[in-house]
Amino acid sequence: MLQRKQSLLMLLSVALVIATYFLSFGAIHGETDLQLRSYGVKDTTGDYLSTVNSYWLHLPLALSALLTSWSIGLYRDRRRQIFLLRITFFLFAITFILLSLYVSDAQRVYPQAKLSIGPAFVFPPFALVLNWLSARMIRRDEELVRSVDRIR
């Protein structure tokens, strides 16, 4: 049911994760301008440099998007929805840690260059907050259903 607020928040969270793959995490300004992308460091000619590896970043990011998408369809089983969203909390935290390591590794490889953070760097924490808000709303729905069942 996409008309529920929590489903819309989870859908927005999945959209942020997908946007993470297409936008840059940051830029390195030095002798040549480089972009930190999800598939590696990209130079101005469009070639990817093999100096910094970012492939380990994809697994927790993709899993969190899949679990969030799956939990959207589980609107009848609210407990399972909350459980899947709690798993995504850990996956988003791991993603943000790996993303920070990726940016610091790129800064270590290019020490003279100036680093600026891009928009995709903040998408995983925003997606984490959106999933947390969704879990709170789902928990409130579950408490409401339980209270109505007690009244009967």
Secondary structure, DSSP 8 states (H G I E B T S, - for coil): -TTSHHHHHHHHHHHHHHHHHHS-SEEEESSS-EEEETTEEE-TTS-EESSS--GGGHHHHHHHHHHHHHHHH-TT-HHHHHHHHHHHHHHHHHHHHHHHHHHHHHHHHSTTSEEEE-GGGSHHHHHHHHHHHHHHHHHHHHHHHHHHHHH-
